[in-house]
Amino acid sequence: MAISKRQKAEHPLPKNTLNDMGGDRFLYFTKSVLNTGYPSIYSHELRKKHGANKPPQLMALLIEFFTKTGMSVLDPFAGVGGTLIGASIATPGPRTCIGIEISQEWTDI
């Protein structure tokens, strides 16, 4: 089984205060178009009811780019939790995530 760039252990550059990415992954991220055709392993029929359902894998990539392991992420419009799930699957380690949602329908999901 091939190891993807995302799974390879990289060491962040000493001056990198933005994230935990090594130089190769950082350049790849900044020079690429993000693919949003993700498998639905984090989805289910209830999450699909939300009109702005975000793929957790995409949210994890964005979280990995803008945070370091152990940092906190705030999602003030949590919806059905795409960002919350993304924070929990971010590599090399999860981020603490706080979600705020005013719609009882979405919080129930």
C-alpha positions as a printed NumPy array, in Angstrom:
array([[  0.   ,   0.   ,   0.   ],
       [  1.45 ,   3.388,  -0.983],
       [  1.83 ,   6.049,   1.679],
       [  0.275,   9.371,   0.722],
       [  2.023,  12.707,   1.233],
       [ -0.47 ,  13.389,   4.009],
       [  0.547,  10.252,   5.913],
       [  4.325,  10.726,   5.688],
       [  5.993,  11.922,   8.868],
       [  7.481,  15.336,   8.215],
       [  9.327,  17.694,  10.458],
       [  8.203,  21.319,  10.426],
       [ 10.754,  23.943,   9.622],
       [ 12.107,  25.671,  12.77 ],
       [ 10.803,  29.092,  11.662],
       [  7.344,  27.76 ,  10.785],
       [  4.998,  29.254,  13.374],
       [  1.821,  28.618,  11.368],
       [  1.505,  24.82 ,  11.33 ],
       [  3.207,  21.426,  11.729],
       [  3.837,  20.892,   7.993],
       [  7.265,  20.155,   6.587],
       [  8.506,  22.208,   3.647],
       [  7.418,  19.788,   0.893],
       [  3.881,  19.444,   2.188],
       [  3.576,  23.195,   2.792],
       [  4.612,  23.961,  -0.806],
       [  2.306,  21.251,  -2.165],
       [ -0.608,  22.709,  -0.188],
       [  0.021,  26.28 ,  -1.352],
       [  0.501,  25.334,  -5.022],
       [ -2.361,  22.855,  -5.42 ],
       [ -6.087,  22.871,  -5.975],
       [ -7.769,  20.984,  -3.149],
       [ -9.744,  17.952,  -4.286],
       [-13.172,  17.81 ,  -2.683],
       [-14.208,  14.382,  -3.977],
       [-13.916,  12.65 ,  -0.616],
       [-15.397,   9.276,   0.349],
       [-18.379,   9.559,   2.659],
       [-16.895,   7.633,   5.592],
       [-17.757,  10.509,   7.957],
       [-21.233,  11.033,   6.553],
       [-24.608,   9.545,   7.226],
       [-28.159,  10.329,   6.187],
       [-28.716,  12.808,   9.032],
       [-25.607,  14.875,   8.179],
       [-26.715,  14.938,   4.523],
       [-29.858,  16.893,   5.522],
       [-27.758,  20.022,   6.083],
       [-27.457,  22.156,   2.936],
       [-23.861,  23.244,   3.629],
       [-22.397,  19.93 ,   4.758],
       [-18.581,  20.222,   4.584],
       [-16.37 ,  17.156,   4.026],
       [-14.464,  16.569,   7.278],
       [-11.373,  15.526,   5.297],
       [-11.295,  18.944,   3.579],
       [-11.815,  20.72 ,   6.886],
       [ -8.945,  18.664,   8.387],
       [ -6.61 ,  19.848,   5.606],
       [ -7.527,  23.484,   6.24 ],
       [ -7.16 ,  23.042,  10.002],
       [ -3.761,  21.393,   9.515],
       [ -2.614,  24.334,   7.391],
       [ -3.728,  27.067,   9.789],
       [ -3.012,  25.443,  13.179],
       [ -0.492,  23.356,  15.069],
       [ -1.237,  20.156,  16.979],
       [ -2.869,  20.926,  20.315],
       [ -4.244,  24.308,  19.263],
       [ -7.944,  25.119,  19.492],
       [-10.403,  25.645,  16.651],
       [-13.638,  27.623,  17.027],
       [-16.524,  26.947,  14.656],
       [-19.207,  29.58 ,  15.39 ],
       [-21.582,  27.991,  12.839],
       [-21.087,  24.298,  13.592],
       [-24.016,  22.947,  11.598],
       [-23.691,  19.162,  11.523],
       [-20.075,  19.135,  12.653],
       [-17.839,  18.912,   9.561],
       [-15.243,  21.163,  11.182],
       [-15.545,  19.374,  14.532],
       [-14.894,  16.011,  12.874],
       [-12.102,  17.577,  10.801],
       [-10.378,  18.82 ,  13.958],
       [-10.578,  15.339,  15.477],
       [ -8.95 ,  13.65 ,  12.441],
       [ -6.282,  16.313,  11.786],
       [ -2.707,  15.068,  11.664],
       [ -0.176,  14.755,  13.159],
       [ -2.565,  15.102,  16.107],
       [ -6.1  ,  16.285,  16.765],
       [ -7.03 ,  19.832,  17.684],
       [ -9.418,  20.877,  20.41 ],
       [-12.582,  22.155,  18.75 ],
       [-15.513,  24.145,  20.08 ],
       [-18.669,  24.381,  18.003],
       [-21.539,  26.823,  18.41 ],
       [-24.877,  26.205,  16.718],
       [-28.233,  27.896,  17.411],
       [-30.403,  25.49 ,  15.402],
       [-31.675,  22.676,  17.607],
       [-32.203,  20.518,  14.495],
       [-28.465,  20.567,  13.67 ],
       [-27.298,  20.152,  17.267],
       [-29.538,  17.104,  17.616],
       [-27.811,  15.536,  14.603]])
